[in-house]
């Protein structure tokens, strides 16, 4: 009876170790993620060329920040987005600070306007979904005009 318990325990431990990335796993980033999720979460070579998936195909940014538009965007952000996004740190979602150095303006607006489809089909959005504990971005049903104002506010955070 004791021998059977030892064998059962050892088999269970071996099985548990294989699922938890035991000694044979060398990549710490893939230990806790199934291989299929890691493969679908790879970012394209040039993230700035990625426009995302949604209604916005082109955004023209002025040479100077539109302060009135940015102020309205800040108010929208504080009302609709600040529960999950903090300016200077990761929280439930990523920090928007410096986002336009990492993502195209079109991608940012499409993520704001179309988060469900972005998470399903865009490799960058998929990677963020995985990185932030499978917490999907809530669709706040902003208009394109509101999303553009939030984008202008993000320009002030660079």
C-alpha positions as CSV (number, residue, x, y, z in Angstrom):
1,X,0.0,0.0,0.0
2,X,2.8,2.5,0.9
3,X,4.7,1.5,-2.3
4,X,1.6,2.3,-4.4
5,X,1.2,5.7,-2.7
6,X,4.8,6.5,-3.4
7,X,4.5,5.6,-7.0
8,X,1.2,7.6,-7.3
9,X,2.9,10.6,-5.6
10,X,6.0,10.4,-7.9
11,X,3.8,10.1,-11.1
12,X,1.7,13.0,-10.0
13,X,4.7,15.1,-9.2
14,X,6.3,14.3,-12.6
15,X,3.1,15.2,-14.3
16,X,2.8,18.5,-12.3
17,X,6.4,19.4,-13.1
18,X,5.9,18.9,-16.8
19,X,3.0,21.3,-16.8
20,X,4.7,23.9,-14.7
21,X,7.9,24.0,-16.8
22,X,10.1,21.7,-14.8
23,X,13.9,21.4,-15.3
24,X,13.6,20.9,-19.1
25,X,12.0,24.4,-19.6
26,X,14.6,27.1,-20.3
27,X,12.6,30.0,-21.5
28,X,11.1,31.8,-18.5
29,X,8.7,33.8,-20.7
30,X,7.0,30.6,-22.0
31,X,6.9,28.6,-18.8
32,X,3.4,29.7,-17.8
33,X,1.9,30.1,-21.3
34,X,0.8,27.3,-23.6
35,X,3.0,27.2,-26.7
36,X,0.1,28.1,-29.0
37,X,-0.5,31.3,-27.1
38,X,3.1,32.3,-27.2
39,X,3.2,31.7,-30.9
40,X,0.1,33.9,-31.6
41,X,1.4,36.7,-29.4
42,X,4.6,37.5,-31.3
43,X,4.8,41.1,-32.5
44,X,5.5,42.0,-36.1
45,X,9.0,43.2,-36.9
46,X,7.9,46.8,-37.3
47,X,5.1,47.6,-34.8
48,X,4.9,51.2,-36.1
49,X,3.8,49.9,-39.5
50,X,0.9,48.0,-37.8
51,X,-2.3,50.1,-38.2
52,X,-4.4,47.7,-36.2
53,X,-7.9,46.5,-37.1
54,X,-10.8,48.8,-37.0
55,X,-12.3,51.9,-38.6
56,X,-9.2,54.1,-38.5
57,X,-6.8,53.7,-41.5
58,X,-5.0,57.0,-41.3
59,X,-4.4,59.6,-38.7
60,X,-2.7,62.9,-39.4
61,X,-0.9,64.5,-36.4
62,X,-0.2,68.2,-36.5
63,X,3.4,69.3,-35.9
64,X,2.3,70.9,-32.6
65,X,0.0,69.4,-30.0
66,X,-3.5,70.9,-30.0
67,X,-3.8,71.9,-26.4
68,X,-7.6,72.2,-26.4
69,X,-8.0,68.8,-27.9
70,X,-5.5,67.3,-25.5
71,X,-7.3,68.8,-22.5
72,X,-10.6,67.3,-23.7
73,X,-8.7,64.0,-24.3
74,X,-7.3,64.1,-20.7
75,X,-10.8,64.6,-19.3
76,X,-12.1,61.6,-21.4
77,X,-9.2,59.5,-20.3
78,X,-9.7,60.3,-16.6
79,X,-13.4,59.5,-16.9
80,X,-13.3,56.4,-19.1
81,X,-9.8,54.9,-18.9
82,X,-8.0,55.8,-15.7
83,X,-9.7,52.9,-13.7
84,X,-7.4,50.5,-15.6
85,X,-4.6,52.6,-17.0
86,X,-2.1,54.6,-14.9
87,X,0.1,57.2,-16.5
88,X,3.5,56.2,-15.1
89,X,3.1,52.5,-14.4
90,X,1.6,49.2,-15.5
91,X,-1.7,48.5,-13.8
92,X,-4.6,46.5,-15.1
93,X,-3.6,47.7,-18.5
94,X,-0.4,49.2,-19.9
95,X,0.7,52.8,-19.3
96,X,-0.1,55.2,-22.1
97,X,3.1,57.1,-21.5
98,X,5.2,56.9,-24.6
99,X,2.7,54.8,-26.5
100,X,3.3,56.8,-29.7
101,X,6.9,55.7,-29.6
102,X,5.8,52.1,-29.6
103,X,2.6,52.0,-31.6
104,X,1.2,53.9,-34.7
105,X,-1.5,56.5,-34.0
106,X,-3.9,54.4,-36.1
107,X,-3.2,51.3,-33.9
108,X,-3.9,53.3,-30.7
109,X,-7.2,54.6,-32.0
110,X,-8.3,51.2,-33.3
111,X,-7.4,49.7,-29.9
112,X,-9.6,52.3,-28.2
113,X,-12.5,51.9,-30.7
114,X,-12.3,48.2,-31.5
115,X,-10.7,46.3,-28.6
116,X,-12.6,43.0,-29.0
117,X,-11.5,42.5,-32.6
118,X,-8.0,43.8,-32.0
119,X,-7.5,41.2,-29.2
120,X,-8.7,38.4,-31.5
121,X,-6.8,39.4,-34.7
122,X,-4.0,41.8,-34.0
123,X,-0.7,40.2,-32.8
124,X,0.3,43.2,-30.7
125,X,-3.1,43.3,-29.0
126,X,-2.9,39.6,-28.4
127,X,0.5,39.9,-26.8
128,X,-0.8,42.7,-24.5
129,X,-3.8,40.6,-23.6
130,X,-1.5,37.7,-22.5
131,X,0.9,40.0,-20.7
132,X,-1.8,41.7,-18.7
133,X,-3.3,38.5,-17.3
134,X,-5.9,37.9,-20.0
135,X,-7.7,41.1,-18.9
136,X,-9.5,42.4,-22.1
137,X,-9.7,46.1,-22.6
138,X,-13.3,47.2,-22.1
139,X,-15.0,48.8,-25.0
140,X,-16.0,52.2,-23.7
141,X,-17.9,53.0,-27.0
142,X,-16.1,56.2,-27.6
143,X,-16.6,58.0,-30.9
144,X,-13.7,58.5,-33.3
145,X,-13.6,62.1,-32.3
146,X,-13.3,61.2,-28.6
147,X,-10.6,58.6,-29.4
148,X,-8.7,61.2,-31.4
149,X,-8.8,63.6,-28.5
150,X,-7.5,60.8,-26.2
151,X,-4.7,60.2,-28.7
152,X,-3.9,63.9,-28.6
153,X,-3.7,63.7,-24.9
154,X,-1.3,60.8,-25.2
155,X,1.0,63.0,-27.3
156,X,1.5,65.2,-24.2
157,X,2.7,62.1,-22.2
158,X,5.8,61.5,-24.4
